[in-house]
Amino acid sequence: QPVSFGHELAKHAHAFARDLDRINDWLARTSVSSLGAGALAGSSLALEPAFTAKNLGFDSTFANSIDAVSDRDYVAEALFVMTMIGNHLSRIGEEWTLWSSQEFAWAKVADAYSTGSSIMPQKKNPDMAELARGKSGRLVGNLMSVLTMLKGLPFAYNRDLQEDKEPLFDSIDTLLLVLPAVTGMIATIAVSGALRQHNYLVWYCWEPY
């Protein structure tokens, strides 16, 4: 089915717009201070959780101290949002790998975002596209790791909960690595003359029989 090349590219913008919505939704829902919950039952000190929450920039304070101590929903949600971003980057990586292949030759990835083949000197590998595709598996793994860790825990604090840090920080570091690379790759890609001139792309829809 023939569609414009601009329409083909714009699908990625809509996917990332949903990611931004999820980030903003996460920020609003998780702006809750747990300060004052203590180990699980609050504190005998004369604390004012609402006062500290306001001064620390949170929208609200916890409603239940046991839940406040055991809650890691905000970590799992953050990992899900980052995993979706990674999946969207992976889909770009798959398309750019396909488009830059000899069979398609619709686009050429810049040398700065490619490497030569170790065995075929005439071949150029779209490394950033492939790495964007590969790194998404790491993000999925981090999400699954935390969800699995949380699934059987009783309430209040358990030492298992310390296992939320490494997957969360690793996912953040992974996205901070992949996002600029994919951005640079897209900004410097050379599109074939036919697509630039006619602004069209013939995309076939295969149906299984």
C-alpha positions as CSV (number, residue, x, y, z in Angstrom):
1,Q,0.0,0.0,0.0
2,P,1.6,3.3,-1.0
3,V,2.0,5.9,1.7
4,S,4.0,9.1,1.9
5,F,7.5,8.8,3.4
6,G,6.6,11.5,5.9
7,H,3.6,9.5,7.1
8,E,6.0,6.5,7.5
9,L,8.4,8.5,9.6
10,A,5.7,10.2,11.7
11,K,4.5,7.0,13.3
12,H,7.6,7.1,15.5
13,A,6.7,10.6,16.7
14,H,3.3,9.4,17.9
15,A,4.9,6.5,19.8
16,F,7.4,8.8,21.6
17,A,4.5,11.2,22.3
18,R,2.8,8.4,24.2
19,D,6.1,7.8,26.1
20,L,6.2,11.5,27.1
21,D,2.6,11.2,28.3
22,R,3.5,8.2,30.4
23,I,6.5,10.0,32.0
24,N,4.3,13.0,32.9
25,D,1.6,10.6,34.3
26,W,4.3,8.8,36.3
27,L,5.6,12.1,37.7
28,A,2.2,13.2,38.9
29,R,1.2,9.8,40.4
30,T,4.5,9.2,42.3
31,S,4.9,12.7,43.8
32,V,4.2,11.2,47.2
33,S,6.6,11.6,50.2
34,S,7.2,8.6,52.4
35,L,9.1,10.6,55.0
36,G,7.7,9.9,58.4
37,A,6.6,6.4,57.8
38,G,9.5,5.0,59.8
39,A,10.2,1.3,59.6
40,L,6.5,0.6,59.0
41,A,4.4,2.2,61.8
42,G,5.4,5.8,61.8
43,S,7.5,7.4,64.6
44,S,7.0,8.4,68.2
45,L,8.7,11.7,67.4
46,A,6.4,14.7,66.7
47,L,6.8,14.7,62.9
48,E,4.8,16.6,60.4
49,P,4.9,14.5,57.2
50,A,2.7,17.1,55.3
51,F,5.1,19.9,56.2
52,T,8.2,18.0,55.0
53,A,6.5,16.8,51.9
54,K,5.6,20.3,50.9
55,N,9.1,21.6,51.5
56,L,10.7,18.8,49.6
57,G,8.5,19.5,46.6
58,F,6.1,16.6,46.8
59,D,2.4,16.9,46.0
60,S,1.3,14.8,48.9
61,T,2.3,12.5,51.7
62,F,1.7,8.8,52.3
63,A,-1.7,7.6,53.4
64,N,-0.5,4.3,55.0
65,S,2.9,3.9,56.6
66,I,3.1,0.2,55.8
67,D,2.4,0.7,52.2
68,A,4.8,3.6,52.1
69,V,7.6,1.4,53.2
70,S,6.9,-1.6,51.0
71,D,5.8,0.3,47.9
72,R,8.0,0.0,44.8
73,D,5.3,0.5,42.3
74,Y,7.1,3.7,41.2
75,V,10.2,1.7,40.4
76,A,8.3,-0.9,38.4
77,E,6.3,1.8,36.5
78,A,9.5,3.8,35.7
79,L,11.1,0.6,34.4
80,F,8.0,-0.1,32.3
81,V,8.1,3.4,30.8
82,M,11.8,3.1,30.0
83,T,11.2,-0.4,28.5
84,M,8.5,1.1,26.2
85,I,10.9,3.8,25.1
86,G,13.5,1.1,24.5
87,N,11.1,-0.9,22.4
88,H,10.3,2.1,20.3
89,L,14.0,2.8,19.8
90,S,14.4,-0.9,18.9
91,R,11.8,-0.7,16.2
92,I,13.6,2.3,14.7
93,G,16.8,0.3,14.9
94,E,15.2,-2.6,13.0
95,E,13.8,-0.3,10.3
96,W,17.1,1.5,9.8
97,T,18.9,-1.8,9.6
98,L,16.5,-3.0,7.0
99,W,16.4,0.2,5.0
100,S,20.2,0.4,4.9
101,S,20.6,-3.1,3.6
102,Q,21.7,-3.8,0.0
103,E,18.3,-5.3,-0.7
104,F,16.4,-2.1,0.2
105,A,19.0,0.7,-0.1
106,W,16.5,3.3,1.0
107,A,18.8,5.0,3.4
108,K,22.5,5.2,4.3
109,V,23.7,5.4,7.9
110,A,26.5,7.9,8.4
111,D,30.0,6.6,8.9
112,A,30.0,8.0,12.4
113,Y,27.2,5.7,13.4
114,S,28.5,2.6,11.6
115,T,31.5,0.3,11.6
116,G,33.2,-1.7,8.9
117,S,32.9,-5.5,8.8
118,S,35.8,-7.4,10.2
119,I,35.8,-9.9,7.4
120,M,34.2,-8.0,4.4
121,P,35.9,-4.6,3.9
122,Q,33.2,-3.5,1.4
123,K,30.5,-3.9,4.0
124,K,29.3,-1.2,6.4
125,N,27.3,-2.2,9.5
126,P,24.6,0.1,10.9
127,D,25.9,-0.5,14.5
128,M,23.8,2.1,16.3
129,A,20.6,0.7,14.8
130,E,21.6,-2.8,15.8
131,L,22.7,-1.8,19.3
132,A,19.4,0.1,19.8
133,R,17.6,-3.1,18.9
134,G,19.8,-5.2,21.2
135,K,19.7,-2.9,24.2
136,S,15.9,-3.1,24.4
137,G,16.3,-6.7,25.7
138,R,18.3,-5.4,28.6
139,L,15.5,-3.0,29.5
140,V,12.9,-5.7,29.3
141,G,15.1,-7.9,31.6
142,N,15.4,-5.1,34.2
143,L,11.6,-4.7,34.3
144,M,11.1,-8.5,34.7
145,S,13.7,-8.7,37.4
146,V,12.0,-6.1,39.6
147,L,8.5,-7.5,39.0
148,T,9.7,-11.0,39.9
149,M,11.4,-9.7,43.0
150,L,8.2,-7.9,44.1
151,K,5.6,-10.6,43.4
152,G,5.8,-12.6,46.6
153,L,6.9,-10.1,49.3
154,P,4.9,-9.5,52.5
155,F,4.3,-5.9,53.4
156,A,6.7,-3.6,55.1
157,Y,10.4,-3.6,54.5
158,N,12.2,-6.7,53.2
159,R,15.8,-6.9,52.3
160,D,14.8,-8.1,48.8
161,L,13.8,-4.5,48.1
162,Q,17.4,-3.4,47.8
163,E,17.4,-5.3,44.5
164,D,15.4,-2.5,42.9
165,K,18.4,-0.1,42.6
166,E,20.6,-1.9,40.1
167,P,17.9,-2.6,37.4
168,L,16.6,1.0,37.8
169,F,20.0,2.7,37.5
170,D,21.0,0.4,34.7
171,S,17.9,1.2,32.7
172,I,18.5,4.9,33.1
173,D,22.1,4.6,32.0
174,T,21.1,2.4,29.0
175,L,18.6,5.0,27.8
176,L,21.1,7.9,28.3
177,L,23.5,5.9,26.1
178,V,21.1,4.8,23.4
179,L,18.9,8.0,23.0
180,P,21.7,10.3,21.9
181,A,23.1,7.7,19.6
182,V,19.8,7.0,17.8
183,T,19.1,10.8,17.6
184,G,22.4,11.4,16.0
185,M,22.0,8.5,13.6
186,I,18.6,9.8,12.4
187,A,19.8,13.3,12.1
188,T,22.7,12.3,9.8
189,I,21.0,9.6,7.8
190,A,21.0,10.0,4.0
191,V,17.7,9.0,2.3
192,S,17.7,7.7,-1.2
193,G,17.1,10.3,-4.0
194,A,13.8,8.7,-5.1
195,L,12.3,9.0,-1.7
196,R,13.4,12.6,-1.3
197,Q,12.2,13.6,-4.8
198,H,8.8,12.0,-4.8
199,N,8.2,11.7,-1.0
200,Y,6.6,8.4,-1.3
201,L,7.3,4.9,0.0
202,V,5.7,1.7,-1.2
203,W,5.1,-0.5,1.8
204,Y,3.7,-4.0,1.4
205,C,1.4,-5.6,3.8
206,W,2.0,-9.3,4.1
207,E,-0.9,-11.4,5.3
208,P,-0.4,-15.0,6.5
209,Y,-2.3,-17.7,4.7
